Amino acid sequence: MMQEFPFIEHLKQQGARENSINNIQSVLTTRFPQSDVQGVEHALESIQDLEYLSTLLLTAIDTPSVAAFLQKLNGSET
C-alpha cells in the first residue's frame, strides 16, 4: 500500500475540518435564520479536533438557540 504524503493528509484533514465548520454554521443558520452566527464562526475556527467538531454538529442540531450553542461551546472548548 502506498503511503500518502504528510501534506496530502494535512489537506484532507483541513478539508474535513472546514466541511464540519460549514455544516455547523448551516444547521444553525437554517434553524435560527434571525440569529447572527458570526460569533460561532470565530469560535469554531480555533478548533482542530474533528471528533469534537462532529459532537458540536450534533449539539447544533439539538440546541434551543444560538446563544445556548455558544454557551456550551465556550464552556466546554478544549
N, C-alpha and C positions, 0 to 999 in steps of 0.2 A: 504494500500500500504506500502510495506516495505521501510523504509528509508535506503539509501545507506550510507556506512561508508565514512567519510571525506577523508580517504586515497585512497579509490577506486575512488572517484570523482576526487581527485588530479591526480591520474594516468591517468584517462580518459582525463582530460584537458591537461596534459603533452603530451599524445599521439597525441591528436588533434593538439597541437602546433607544435610538431615535424613533423607531417604529412604536415602541412601548409608550414613550412620552406622548407621541402624537395620538395614540389610541386613548390614553387617559384624558387628554385635552378634548378629544372628540366626544367622548362619553359625557364629560362634564358640560361641554357646550350644548350638546343635544338635550341633556336632562335639565339644564338650568340656563336657557337662552338669554335671560335677562341679566345674568351674572357676569362679572368680569373675571376671566380665568387667567389673566396675565400674571398674577402673583403665583399661581400654580405652576406656570411655565418656568418662571425663575427658580422656584423651589426644586422642581424636578431636574433641572439642568445639572445640578450638582451631584445627582445620584448616579452611580456607576453600576450598582448591583442589579443585574437583570431579574433575579428572583424577587427582590424587593419591589421592583417596578411592576412585576406581574401581580404581586399582592396588592399593590396600590391600584391597579386596574380593577380588581375585584372590589376594592374599597370604593372606588369611584362609581361603580355600578350600584352600590348599595347605600351610599351616603345620603343623608337627608338634605344636605346643602353644600355649596362650595366652601362656605366658612367652616362647616364641620369637617370637610375633607382636609382643608388647610390646617385645622387644629390637630387632626390626627397625624398629618404629615409632619408638622412641626414638633409634635410631642413624641414621635417615635422615629425620627430621622436618624439614620446611622451614618 
